[in-house]
Amino acid sequence: MTVELAVVVPVVVVMALVVFDLMRFVALCARFDRVSLDAVVSQGISPPWRAGRRLGLSTRSSVPSRPPSRARRG
């Protein structure tokens, strides 16, 4: 009985450590999935304001469609 216990205990301990590390890895992957989605949404690029006006996304009506031209002197 002692020999069997001496052989089985180290195997069980190693398997428990592998399962523990696997569960930590799965938890970190799940956390990364949530955090990466938030990062992508917060770092997303909005369309330029001219494209937004064409799409009807602009809320400012006083924004000129192009900058005013300068009058030439001379």
PDB file of N, CA, C and O in Angstrom:
ATOM      1  N   MET A   1       0.825  -1.192   0.000  1.00  0.00           N
ATOM      2  CA  MET A   1       0.000   0.000   0.000  1.00  0.00           C
ATOM      3  C   MET A   1       0.874   1.263   0.000  1.00  0.00           C
ATOM      4  O   MET A   1       0.534   2.243  -0.663  1.00  0.00           O
ATOM      5  N   THR A   2       1.964   1.251   0.716  1.00  0.00           N
ATOM      6  CA  THR A   2       2.835   2.414   0.798  1.00  0.00           C
ATOM      7  C   THR A   2       3.494   2.702  -0.538  1.00  0.00           C
ATOM      8  O   THR A   2       3.652   3.867  -0.904  1.00  0.00           O
ATOM      9  N   VAL A   3       3.873   1.691  -1.261  1.00  0.00           N
ATOM     10  CA  VAL A   3       4.513   1.874  -2.555  1.00  0.00           C
ATOM     11  C   VAL A   3       3.524   2.474  -3.553  1.00  0.00           C
ATOM     12  O   VAL A   3       3.868   3.381  -4.311  1.00  0.00           O
ATOM     13  N   GLU A   4       2.292   1.959  -3.545  1.00  0.00           N
ATOM     14  CA  GLU A   4       1.280   2.500  -4.456  1.00  0.00           C
ATOM     15  C   GLU A   4       0.994   3.969  -4.131  1.00  0.00           C
ATOM     16  O   GLU A   4       0.833   4.794  -5.030  1.00  0.00           O
ATOM     17  N   LEU A   5       0.935   4.277  -2.854  1.00  0.00           N
ATOM     18  CA  LEU A   5       0.686   5.660  -2.441  1.00  0.00           C
ATOM     19  C   LEU A   5       1.849   6.569  -2.836  1.00  0.00           C
ATOM     20  O   LEU A   5       1.627   7.711  -3.238  1.00  0.00           O
ATOM     21  N   ALA A   6       3.064   6.086  -2.728  1.00  0.00           N
ATOM     22  CA  ALA A   6       4.243   6.868  -3.094  1.00  0.00           C
ATOM     23  C   ALA A   6       4.296   7.124  -4.596  1.00  0.00           C
ATOM     24  O   ALA A   6       4.870   8.120  -5.034  1.00  0.00           O
ATOM     25  N   VAL A   7       3.709   6.244  -5.379  1.00  0.00           N
ATOM     26  CA  VAL A   7       3.694   6.417  -6.831  1.00  0.00           C
ATOM     27  C   VAL A   7       2.518   7.305  -7.255  1.00  0.00           C
ATOM     28  O   VAL A   7       2.664   8.123  -8.163  1.00  0.00           O
ATOM     29  N   VAL A   8       1.381   7.157  -6.622  1.00  0.00           N
ATOM     30  CA  VAL A   8       0.161   7.850  -7.042  1.00  0.00           C
ATOM     31  C   VAL A   8       0.150   9.311  -6.571  1.00  0.00           C
ATOM     32  O   VAL A   8      -0.307  10.173  -7.321  1.00  0.00           O
ATOM     33  N   VAL A   9       0.622   9.617  -5.392  1.00  0.00           N
ATOM     34  CA  VAL A   9       0.555  10.977  -4.843  1.00  0.00           C
ATOM     35  C   VAL A   9       1.280  11.989  -5.729  1.00  0.00           C
ATOM     36  O   VAL A   9       0.692  13.029  -6.025  1.00  0.00           O
ATOM     37  N   PRO A  10       2.505  11.757  -6.169  1.00  0.00           N
ATOM     38  CA  PRO A  10       3.134  12.749  -7.048  1.00  0.00           C
ATOM     39  C   PRO A  10       2.381  12.946  -8.368  1.00  0.00           C
ATOM     40  O   PRO A  10       2.312  14.061  -8.884  1.00  0.00           O
ATOM     41  N   VAL A  11       1.828  11.880  -8.902  1.00  0.00           N
ATOM     42  CA  VAL A  11       1.057  11.997 -10.149  1.00  0.00           C
ATOM     43  C   VAL A  11      -0.197  12.830  -9.921  1.00  0.00           C
ATOM     44  O   VAL A  11      -0.543  13.671 -10.750  1.00  0.00           O
ATOM     45  N   VAL A  12      -0.867  12.608  -8.825  1.00  0.00           N
ATOM     46  CA  VAL A  12      -2.077  13.375  -8.504  1.00  0.00           C
ATOM     47  C   VAL A  12      -1.727  14.844  -8.267  1.00  0.00           C
ATOM     48  O   VAL A  12      -2.465  15.727  -8.706  1.00  0.00           O
ATOM     49  N   VAL A  13      -0.629  15.117  -7.590  1.00  0.00           N
ATOM     50  CA  VAL A  13      -0.217  16.499  -7.331  1.00  0.00           C
ATOM     51  C   VAL A  13       0.105  17.207  -8.650  1.00  0.00           C
ATOM     52  O   VAL A  13      -0.298  18.353  -8.853  1.00  0.00           O
ATOM     53  N   VAL A  14       0.821  16.536  -9.537  1.00  0.00           N
ATOM     54  CA  VAL A  14       1.151  17.150 -10.830  1.00  0.00           C
ATOM     55  C   VAL A  14      -0.108  17.392 -11.645  1.00  0.00           C
ATOM     56  O   VAL A  14      -0.244  18.446 -12.267  1.00  0.00           O
ATOM     57  N   MET A  15      -1.021  16.450 -11.653  1.00  0.00           N
ATOM     58  CA  MET A  15      -2.275  16.636 -12.394  1.00  0.00           C
ATOM     59  C   MET A  15      -3.097  17.784 -11.804  1.00  0.00           C
ATOM     60  O   MET A  15      -3.723  18.538 -12.549  1.00  0.00           O
ATOM     61  N   ALA A  16      -3.101  17.924 -10.480  1.00  0.00           N
ATOM     62  CA  ALA A  16      -3.825  19.021  -9.844  1.00  0.00           C
ATOM     63  C   ALA A  16      -3.218  20.365 -10.230  1.00  0.00           C
ATOM     64  O   ALA A  16      -3.945  21.328 -10.473  1.00  0.00           O
ATOM     65  N   LEU A  17      -1.880  20.435 -10.287  1.00  0.00           N
ATOM     66  CA  LEU A  17      -1.228  21.678 -10.708  1.00  0.00           C
ATOM     67  C   LEU A  17      -1.528  22.005 -12.167  1.00  0.00           C
ATOM     68  O   LEU A  17      -1.729  23.170 -12.510  1.00  0.00           O
ATOM     69  N   VAL A  18      -1.560  21.001 -13.022  1.00  0.00           N
ATOM     70  CA  VAL A  18      -1.886  21.235 -14.431  1.00  0.00           C
ATOM     71  C   VAL A  18      -3.315  21.742 -14.570  1.00  0.00           C
ATOM     72  O   VAL A  18      -3.570  22.682 -15.322  1.00  0.00           O
ATOM     73  N   VAL A  19      -4.235  21.135 -13.859  1.00  0.00           N
ATOM     74  CA  VAL A  19      -5.633  21.579 -13.914  1.00  0.00           C
ATOM     75  C   VAL A  19      -5.764  22.993 -13.354  1.00  0.00           C
ATOM     76  O   VAL A  19      -6.508  23.803 -13.907  1.00  0.00           O
ATOM     77  N   PHE A  20      -5.062  23.302 -12.276  1.00  0.00           N
ATOM     78  CA  PHE A  20      -5.108  24.648 -11.695  1.00  0.00           C
ATOM     79  C   PHE A  20      -4.597  25.687 -12.690  1.00  0.00           C
ATOM     80  O   PHE A  20      -5.219  26.733 -12.872  1.00  0.00           O
ATOM     81  N   ASP A  21      -3.458  25.397 -13.336  1.00  0.00           N
ATOM     82  CA  ASP A  21      -2.912  26.330 -14.329  1.00  0.00           C
ATOM     83  C   ASP A  21      -3.844  26.462 -15.537  1.00  0.00           C
ATOM     84  O   ASP A  21      -3.987  27.551 -16.093  1.00  0.00           O
ATOM     85  N   LEU A  22      -4.470  25.370 -15.940  1.00  0.00           N
ATOM     86  CA  LEU A  22      -5.421  25.426 -17.060  1.00  0.00           C
ATOM     87  C   LEU A  22      -6.615  26.314 -16.719  1.00  0.00           C
ATOM     88  O   LEU A  22      -7.066  27.092 -17.560  1.00  0.00           O
ATOM     89  N   MET A  23      -7.124  26.209 -15.511  1.00  0.00           N
ATOM     90  CA  MET A  23      -8.261  27.044 -15.101  1.00  0.00           C
ATOM     91  C   MET A  23      -7.871  28.524 -15.031  1.00  0.00           C
ATOM     92  O   MET A  23      -8.657  29.395 -15.404  1.00  0.00           O
ATOM     93  N   ARG A  24      -6.654  28.803 -14.553  1.00  0.00           N
ATOM     94  CA  ARG A  24      -6.182  30.201 -14.554  1.00  0.00           C
ATOM     95  C   ARG A  24      -6.056  30.726 -15.971  1.00  0.00           C
ATOM     96  O   ARG A  24      -6.420  31.871 -16.238  1.00  0.00           O
ATOM     97  N   PHE A  25      -5.544  29.905 -16.890  1.00  0.00           N
ATOM     98  CA  PHE A  25      -5.413  30.321 -18.287  1.00  0.00           C
ATOM     99  C   PHE A  25      -6.770  30.610 -18.903  1.00  0.00           C
ATOM    100  O   PHE A  25      -6.928  31.602 -19.615  1.00  0.00           O
ATOM    101  N   VAL A  26      -7.744  29.764 -18.643  1.00  0.00           N
ATOM    102  CA  VAL A  26      -9.090  29.979 -19.184  1.00  0.00           C
ATOM    103  C   VAL A  26      -9.693  31.256 -18.612  1.00  0.00           C
ATOM    104  O   VAL A  26     -10.345  32.007 -19.337  1.00  0.00           O
ATOM    105  N   ALA A  27      -9.486  31.510 -17.329  1.00  0.00           N
ATOM    106  CA  ALA A  27     -10.016  32.737 -16.723  1.00  0.00           C
ATOM    107  C   ALA A  27      -9.356  33.975 -17.338  1.00  0.00           C
ATOM    108  O   ALA A  27     -10.033  34.967 -17.608  1.00  0.00           O
ATOM    109  N   LEU A  28      -8.034  33.922 -17.563  1.00  0.00           N
ATOM    110  CA  LEU A  28      -7.349  35.057 -18.179  1.00  0.00           C
ATOM    111  C   LEU A  28      -7.790  35.264 -19.623  1.00  0.00           C
ATOM    112  O   LEU A  28      -7.890  36.404 -20.077  1.00  0.00           O
ATOM    113  N   CYS A  29      -8.052  34.189 -20.346  1.00  0.00           N
ATOM    114  CA  CYS A  29      -8.556  34.325 -21.719  1.00  0.00           C
ATOM    115  C   CYS A  29      -9.930  34.993 -21.730  1.00  0.00           C
ATOM    116  O   CYS A  29     -10.199  35.852 -22.569  1.00  0.00           O
ATOM    117  N   ALA A  30     -10.791  34.601 -20.804  1.00  0.00           N
ATOM    118  CA  ALA A  30     -12.116  35.212 -20.733  1.00  0.00           C
ATOM    119  C   ALA A  30     -12.014  36.688 -20.383  1.00  0.00           C
ATOM    120  O   ALA A  30     -12.744  37.506 -20.942  1.00  0.00           O
ATOM    121  N   ARG A  31     -11.121  37.040 -19.466  1.00  0.00           N
ATOM    122  CA  ARG A  31     -10.932  38.440 -19.107  1.00  0.00           C
ATOM    123  C   ARG A  31     -10.384  39.232 -20.294  1.00  0.00           C
ATOM    124  O   ARG A  31     -10.819  40.355 -20.548  1.00  0.00           O
ATOM    125  N   PHE A  32      -9.433  38.649 -21.016  1.00  0.00           N
ATOM    126  CA  PHE A  32      -8.870  39.316 -22.191  1.00  0.00           C
ATOM    127  C   PHE A  32      -9.945  39.564 -23.247  1.00  0.00           C
ATOM    128  O   PHE A  32      -9.960  40.624 -23.873  1.00  0.00           O
ATOM    129  N   ASP A  33     -10.841  38.606 -23.450  1.00  0.00           N
ATOM    130  CA  ASP A  33     -11.913  38.795 -24.423  1.00  0.00           C
ATOM    131  C   ASP A  33     -12.770  40.003 -24.070  1.00  0.00           C
ATOM    132  O   ASP A  33     -13.131  40.782 -24.952  1.00  0.00           O
ATOM    133  N   ARG A  34     -13.097  40.165 -22.802  1.00  0.00           N
ATOM    134  CA  ARG A  34     -13.913  41.311 -22.398  1.00  0.00           C
ATOM    135  C   ARG A  34     -13.145  42.619 -22.518  1.00  0.00           C
ATOM    136  O   ARG A  34     -13.680  43.610 -23.016  1.00  0.00           O
ATOM    137  N   VAL A  35     -11.890  42.629 -22.063  1.00  0.00           N
ATOM    138  CA  VAL A  35     -11.090  43.857 -22.078  1.00  0.00           C
ATOM    139  C   VAL A  35     -10.745  44.266 -23.506  1.00  0.00           C
ATOM    140  O   VAL A  35     -10.765  45.453 -23.830  1.00  0.00           O
ATOM    141  N   SER A  36     -10.431  43.300 -24.360  1.00  0.00           N
ATOM    142  CA  SER A  36     -10.059  43.647 -25.737  1.00  0.00           C
ATOM    143  C   SER A  36     -11.255  44.233 -26.479  1.00  0.00           C
ATOM    144  O   SER A  36     -11.080  45.140 -27.293  1.00  0.00           O
ATOM    145  N   LEU A  37     -12.452  43.745 -26.223  1.00  0.00           N
ATOM    146  CA  LEU A  37     -13.635  44.326 -26.862  1.00  0.00           C
ATOM    147  C   LEU A  37     -13.818  45.778 -26.429  1.00  0.00           C
ATOM    148  O   LEU A  37     -14.105  46.641 -27.259  1.00  0.00           O
ATOM    149  N   ASP A  38     -13.655  46.050 -25.137  1.00  0.00           N
ATOM    150  CA  ASP A  38     -13.765  47.426 -24.657  1.00  0.00           C
ATOM    151  C   ASP A  38     -12.682  48.312 -25.276  1.00  0.00           C
ATOM    152  O   ASP A  38     -12.951  49.460 -25.629  1.00  0.00           O
ATOM    153  N   ALA A  39     -11.481  47.798 -25.409  1.00  0.00           N
ATOM    154  CA  ALA A  39     -10.391  48.581 -25.996  1.00  0.00           C
ATOM    155  C   ALA A  39     -10.659  48.885 -27.459  1.00  0.00           C
ATOM    156  O   ALA A  39     -10.395  49.996 -27.918  1.00  0.00           O
ATOM    157  N   VAL A  40     -11.174  47.924 -28.188  1.00  0.00           N
ATOM    158  CA  VAL A  40     -11.464  48.143 -29.607  1.00  0.00           C
ATOM    159  C   VAL A  40     -12.582  49.161 -29.760  1.00  0.00           C
ATOM    160  O   VAL A  40     -12.516  50.030 -30.629  1.00  0.00           O
ATOM    161  N   VAL A  41     -13.590  49.061 -28.938  1.00  0.00           N
ATOM    162  CA  VAL A  41     -14.703  50.011 -29.029  1.00  0.00           C
ATOM    163  C   VAL A  41     -14.248  51.412 -28.644  1.00  0.00           C
ATOM    164  O   VAL A  41     -14.652  52.384 -29.282  1.00  0.00           O
ATOM    165  N   SER A  42     -13.415  51.535 -27.612  1.00  0.00           N
ATOM    166  CA  SER A  42     -12.990  52.868 -27.173  1.00  0.00           C
ATOM    167  C   SER A  42     -11.949  53.477 -28.108  1.00  0.00           C
ATOM    168  O   SER A  42     -11.835  54.701 -28.171  1.00  0.00           O
ATOM    169  N   GLN A  43     -11.186  52.662 -28.834  1.00  0.00           N
ATOM    170  CA  GLN A  43     -10.169  53.175 -29.740  1.00  0.00           C
ATOM    171  C   GLN A  43     -10.660  53.241 -31.184  1.00  0.00           C
ATOM    172  O   GLN A  43      -9.883  53.567 -32.081  1.00  0.00           O
ATOM    173  N   GLY A  44     -11.907  52.944 -31.417  1.00  0.00           N
ATOM    174  CA  GLY A  44     -12.442  52.948 -32.772  1.00  0.00           C
ATOM    175  C   GLY A  44     -12.375  54.336 -33.386  1.00  0.00           C
ATOM    176  O   GLY A  44     -12.379  55.346 -32.683  1.00  0.00           O
ATOM    177  N   ILE A  45     -12.314  54.365 -34.699  1.00  0.00           N
ATOM    178  CA  ILE A  45     -12.187  55.633 -35.417  1.00  0.00           C
ATOM    179  C   ILE A  45     -13.558  56.052 -35.923  1.00  0.00           C
ATOM    180  O   ILE A  45     -14.271  55.267 -36.549  1.00  0.00           O
ATOM    181  N   SER A  46     -13.912  57.284 -35.648  1.00  0.00           N
ATOM    182  CA  SER A  46     -15.166  57.806 -36.167  1.00  0.00           C
ATOM    183  C   SER A  46     -14.909  58.386 -37.561  1.00  0.00           C
ATOM    184  O   SER A  46     -13.775  58.745 -37.879  1.00  0.00           O
ATOM    185  N   PRO A  47     -15.940  58.481 -38.386  1.00  0.00           N
ATOM    186  CA  PRO A  47     -15.726  59.027 -39.727  1.00  0.00           C
ATOM    187  C   PRO A  47     -15.383  60.512 -39.659  1.00  0.00           C
ATOM    188  O   PRO A  47     -15.766  61.186 -38.703  1.00  0.00           O
ATOM    189  N   PRO A  48     -14.668  61.035 -40.658  1.00  0.00           N
ATOM    190  CA  PRO A  48     -14.378  62.471 -40.675  1.00  0.00           C
ATOM    191  C   PRO A  48     -15.682  63.269 -40.712  1.00  0.00           C
ATOM    192  O   PRO A  48     -16.723  62.762 -41.130  1.00  0.00           O
ATOM    193  N   TRP A  49     -15.607  64.508 -40.274  1.00  0.00           N
ATOM    194  CA  TRP A  49     -16.855  65.258 -40.142  1.00  0.00           C
ATOM    195  C   TRP A  49     -17.521  65.489 -41.482  1.00  0.00           C
ATOM    196  O   TRP A  49     -18.747  65.581 -41.534  1.00  0.00           O
ATOM    197  N   ARG A  50     -16.769  65.588 -42.571  1.00  0.00           N
ATOM    198  CA  ARG A  50     -17.402  65.759 -43.886  1.00  0.00           C
ATOM    199  C   ARG A  50     -18.140  64.501 -44.297  1.00  0.00           C
ATOM    200  O   ARG A  50     -19.249  64.573 -44.828  1.00  0.00           O
ATOM    201  N   ALA A  51     -17.541  63.363 -44.059  1.00  0.00           N
ATOM    202  CA  ALA A  51     -18.226  62.110 -44.375  1.00  0.00           C
ATOM    203  C   ALA A  51     -19.438  61.942 -43.477  1.00  0.00           C
ATOM    204  O   ALA A  51     -20.471  61.427 -43.905  1.00  0.00           O
ATOM    205  N   GLY A  52     -19.309  62.375 -42.238  1.00  0.00           N
ATOM    206  CA  GLY A  52     -20.440  62.302 -41.327  1.00  0.00           C
ATOM    207  C   GLY A  52     -21.593  63.175 -41.777  1.00  0.00           C
ATOM    208  O   GLY A  52     -22.755  62.809 -41.599  1.00  0.00           O
ATOM    209  N   ARG A  53     -21.285  64.331 -42.362  1.00  0.00           N
ATOM    210  CA  ARG A  53     -22.354  65.209 -42.871  1.00  0.00           C
ATOM    211  C   ARG A  53     -23.048  64.562 -44.053  1.00  0.00           C
ATOM    212  O   ARG A  53     -24.269  64.651 -44.183  1.00  0.00           O
ATOM    213  N   ARG A  54     -22.275  63.908 -44.922  1.00  0.00           N
ATOM    214  CA  ARG A  54     -22.896  63.244 -46.064  1.00  0.00           C
ATOM    215  C   ARG A  54     -23.806  62.113 -45.612  1.00  0.00           C
ATOM    216  O   ARG A  54     -24.835  61.845 -46.232  1.00  0.00           O
ATOM    217  N   LEU A  55     -23.421  61.457 -44.534  1.00  0.00           N
ATOM    218  CA  LEU A  55     -24.239  60.366 -44.030  1.00  0.00           C
ATOM    219  C   LEU A  55     -25.358  60.846 -43.123  1.00  0.00           C
ATOM    220  O   LEU A  55     -26.180  60.049 -42.672  1.00  0.00           O
ATOM    221  N   GLY A  56     -25.393  62.133 -42.857  1.00  0.00           N
ATOM    222  CA  GLY A  56     -26.423  62.672 -41.979  1.00  0.00           C
ATOM    223  C   GLY A  56     -26.119  62.462 -40.513  1.00  0.00           C
ATOM    224  O   GLY A  56     -27.035  62.456 -39.691  1.00  0.00           O
ATOM    225  N   LEU A  57     -24.854  62.289 -40.164  1.00  0.00           N
ATOM    226  CA  LEU A  57     -24.483  62.022 -38.775  1.00  0.00           C
ATOM    227  C   LEU A  57     -24.124  63.278 -38.005  1.00  0.00           C
ATOM    228  O   LEU A  57     -24.051  63.251 -36.776  1.00  0.00           O
ATOM    229  N   SER A  58     -23.898  64.378 -38.709  1.00  0.00           N
ATOM    230  CA  SER A  58     -23.475  65.596 -38.038  1.00  0.00           C
ATOM    231  C   SER A  58     -24.670  66.265 -37.388  1.00  0.00           C
ATOM    232  O   SER A  58     -25.758  66.308 -37.962  1.00  0.00           O
ATOM    233  N   THR A  59     -24.462  66.788 -36.185  1.00  0.00           N
ATOM    234  CA  THR A  59     -25.532  67.488 -35.500  1.00  0.00           C
ATOM    235  C   THR A  59     -25.370  68.999 -35.614  1.00  0.00           C
ATOM    236  O   THR A  59     -26.289  69.746 -35.277  1.00  0.00           O
ATOM    237  N   ARG A  60     -24.195  69.464 -36.091  1.00  0.00           N
ATOM    238  CA  ARG A  60     -23.969  70.900 -36.232  1.00  0.00           C
ATOM    239  C   ARG A  60     -24.347  71.335 -37.642  1.00  0.00           C
ATOM    240  O   ARG A  60     -23.831  70.801 -38.624  1.00  0.00           O
ATOM    241  N   SER A  61     -25.228  72.285 -37.734  1.00  0.00           N
ATOM    242  CA  SER A  61     -25.621  72.752 -39.064  1.00  0.00           C
ATOM    243  C   SER A  61     -24.815  73.976 -39.487  1.00  0.00           C
ATOM    244  O   SER A  61     -24.855  74.360 -40.655  1.00  0.00           O
ATOM    245  N   SER A  62     -24.082  74.598 -38.558  1.00  0.00           N
ATOM    246  CA  SER A  62     -23.346  75.805 -38.891  1.00  0.00           C
ATOM    247  C   SER A  62     -21.924  75.515 -39.367  1.00  0.00           C
ATOM    248  O   SER A  62     -21.169  76.452 -39.627  1.00  0.00           O
ATOM    249  N   VAL A  63     -21.545  74.263 -39.487  1.00  0.00           N
ATOM    250  CA  VAL A  63     -20.203  73.916 -39.927  1.00  0.00           C
ATOM    251  C   VAL A  63     -20.149  74.049 -41.447  1.00  0.00           C
ATOM    252  O   VAL A  63     -20.950  73.428 -42.146  1.00  0.00           O
ATOM    253  N   PRO A  64     -19.214  74.852 -41.974  1.00  0.00           N
ATOM    254  CA  PRO A  64     -19.144  75.000 -43.432  1.00  0.00           C
ATOM    255  C   PRO A  64     -18.671  73.713 -44.091  1.00  0.00           C
ATOM    256  O   PRO A  64     -17.937  72.930 -43.489  1.00  0.00           O
ATOM    257  N   SER A  65     -19.094  73.502 -45.327  1.00  0.00           N
ATOM    258  CA  SER A  65     -18.708  72.280 -46.020  1.00  0.00           C
ATOM    259  C   SER A  65     -17.250  72.325 -46.445  1.00  0.00           C
ATOM    260  O   SER A  65     -16.629  71.274 -46.606  1.00  0.00           O
ATOM    261  N   ARG A  66     -16.684  73.520 -46.632  1.00  0.00           N
ATOM    262  CA  ARG A  66     -15.256  73.650 -46.894  1.00  0.00           C
ATOM    263  C   ARG A  66     -14.782  74.970 -46.304  1.00  0.00           C
ATOM    264  O   ARG A  66     -15.590  75.875 -46.094  1.00  0.00           O
ATOM    265  N   PRO A  67     -13.497  75.094 -46.035  1.00  0.00           N
ATOM    266  CA  PRO A  67     -13.005  76.328 -45.416  1.00  0.00           C
ATOM    267  C   PRO A  67     -13.157  77.512 -46.363  1.00  0.00           C
ATOM    268  O   PRO A  67     -13.095  77.335 -47.580  1.00  0.00           O
ATOM    269  N   PRO A  68     -13.355  78.711 -45.831  1.00  0.00           N
ATOM    270  CA  PRO A  68     -13.503  79.882 -46.699  1.00  0.00           C
ATOM    271  C   PRO A  68     -12.213  80.166 -47.459  1.00  0.00           C
ATOM    272  O   PRO A  68     -11.112  80.016 -46.929  1.00  0.00           O
ATOM    273  N   SER A  69     -12.376  80.580 -48.715  1.00  0.00           N
ATOM    274  CA  SER A  69     -11.184  80.877 -49.519  1.00  0.00           C
ATOM    275  C   SER A  69     -10.695  82.297 -49.189  1.00  0.00           C
ATOM    276  O   SER A  69     -11.478  83.176 -48.831  1.00  0.00           O
ATOM    277  N   ARG A  70      -9.396  82.484 -49.321  1.00  0.00           N
ATOM    278  CA  ARG A  70      -8.814  83.793 -49.039  1.00  0.00           C
ATOM    279  C   ARG A  70      -8.828  84.626 -50.311  1.00  0.00           C
ATOM    280  O   ARG A  70      -8.504  84.136 -51.393  1.00  0.00           O
ATOM    281  N   ALA A  71      -9.203  85.875 -50.170  1.00  0.00           N
ATOM    282  CA  ALA A  71      -9.217  86.780 -51.336  1.00  0.00           C
ATOM    283  C   ALA A  71      -7.798  87.202 -51.684  1.00  0.00           C
ATOM    284  O   ALA A  71      -7.008  87.544 -50.805  1.00  0.00           O
ATOM    285  N   ARG A  72      -7.486  87.175 -52.951  1.00  0.00           N
ATOM    286  CA  ARG A  72      -6.140  87.575 -53.380  1.00  0.00           C
ATOM    287  C   ARG A  72      -6.052  89.097 -53.468  1.00  0.00           C
ATOM    288  O   ARG A  72      -6.967  89.774 -53.937  1.00  0.00           O
ATOM    289  N   ARG A  73      -4.952  89.590 -53.013  1.00  0.00           N
ATOM    290  CA  ARG A  73      -4.720  91.046 -53.118  1.00  0.00           C
ATOM    291  C   ARG A  73      -3.632  91.269 -54.141  1.00  0.00           C
ATOM    292  O   ARG A  73      -2.636  90.545 -54.166  1.00  0.00           O
ATOM    293  N   GLY A  74      -3.812  92.235 -54.958  1.00  0.00           N
ATOM    294  CA  GLY A  74      -2.707  92.534 -55.829  1.00  0.00           C
ATOM    295  C   GLY A  74      -3.048  92.953 -57.144  1.00  0.00           C
ATOM    296  O   GLY A  74      -2.162  93.228 -57.953  1.00  0.00           O
TER     297      GLY A  74
END
